[in-house]
Amino acid sequence: MKMKILVGYDGSEGSKKALEKAKNLISTCDVSEITMVHVEQHSAIEYAPYGGVVKMGDMENTAEEVFGEDFKEMQEAAKTIENSKVELKIIEGNDPAQVLADYAKEKEFDLIVVGARGTTGLNKWKPGSISKAIVDNCCTTVMVVK
């Protein structure tokens, strides 16, 4: 059975580790698709370069223009994945955990891979609030990478 993997990606070290783990799964599992999803938490309207206004509902069609460096970073990270279909998504939402869980359910992903929040002291052993919320509320398998 082909496996579909969703990687929560925000450019942080944790999300980069999650992407590396997903890449490693390609060699051990029959992975058909890896989708990197970034949840953008902005106000209702974003300004595009050169003064144009882009409504959030139109975001996916203009992601490269609106998000510039963030989207380019996702593209560069995606280029490191060989022999697999990679899709990039930027989705608007106020609650990244809920957006990722809902998207995974809607698109029938087999696995969500997210990074754990890097903290210090005793809290370094606990997952971050977003990764914990995904684990608690998601209907599919979740891998939290430290």
N, C-alpha and C positions, 0 to 999 in steps of 0.2 A: 504494500500500500504506500502510495506517495504521501509524503508529509509536507504540510504547509506550515511555515514558521513565521510568526510576527515578532519583530524586534522593536521594542520601545527605544527610540533613539532621540537624545537631546544634545548630543555632542559632549556630554560629561564623560569622565573616565569610566564611570560605572556602565554607561551605555556602550562605550567602546569595547569594554570587556564582554558585555552581552553579545555584541556583534561578533566578536572573536569566537565566543562559545558556539554561536549559531553556525559560523563558518566551519568549525571543527565537526559539527554534526553532519555536515555534507559527506564526509568521508566514512561515517559509520551508519548513516541512515539513508533511506531513499527519499531525499528532499527534492520536491518538485518546485518549490517557490519559497523565497524569503522576501518578506515585505518589511521595510523599515518605515516605522510610523513616528512622526514627530507631532506632538499635540501643541498647537500654538494657542497661548492664553493671552489674547489681545482684546482690546475694546471692540465694539461693534464695527468700527470702520478703521481700515489701515490705509496709509498713504503710499502710493507706488512712487518709484523714481520719477523725476521730472514733473512732480506736482499732480499727477493723475490720482484719482481716488479709486480704490479697489474695495468693493464690498466683500465681507468675509465669506459670503456664499459663493463667490467667484474665486476663492483662494486657490484651489487646486489647479485651475487653469493658468494662473499667473504666479505660481510659487517661486519660480526662478527670479522674476522681476521683483516681487514683493520682499522675499526673504534673502535674496542675494547670497551673502557669505554662508548663512546657515544651510541653504539648499545646496550650494556648491560643496560644502563639507560633506553633506550626505551623499552627494554624487561621487566624491572621491572615495569615501568609505565603501560605497557599493562596488566600485571598480575593483576592489581587492577580493571580491567573491568570484571564484571561477566555476564554470560548468554548472551554473544554476541560474534560474530566472530570478532577477532582483527587481523589486518594484519600490518606488519611493512615494510616500504619502505624507502630506502635511494636512492635518485636520484641525479645525477650530474646536475649542471647547474649554470650559472653565475647570473641569475635573478630569485631569489626564488619566487617572485610573479607570474611571467610568467610560471615557471615550475608548480607551484601548480594549476594555472588556467587551463593550458593545460592538466594536468593529470586529473583534475576534469571533464573536458569536455570529454576527451578520455574514461574515465571509467564510465561516467554518474553518478556522485555523485549528491545527492540531496541537500547537505549542506556542506559548508566549514566552519570550526571553527578555528579561529586563535586568538592569543593574541595580545593585543595592546601593543605598545612599552611603557615602563615605562619612563616617562620624568618628569621634574619638572616645576614649574612656570605655565604660561599660556598654554604652550604646552602640559601639562598633559591631557588636554581635547581633543587634536587632536589625531587621530590614527597615528601609526608609518608609515613610508614610505612603508614598505612591505604590511602591512594590508590595507593601503589606495589604493595601486596599485592593490591589489586583488579585493577590492570592485569596483574600477573604471573599471577594465578590464575583470571581470569574468562574465560568462554567467549563473551562478547558484547562489543560495542564499548564502550569506556570513554572518556569525556571528562573530563580533569582540568583544572579551571578555576583560573587564578591570579588 
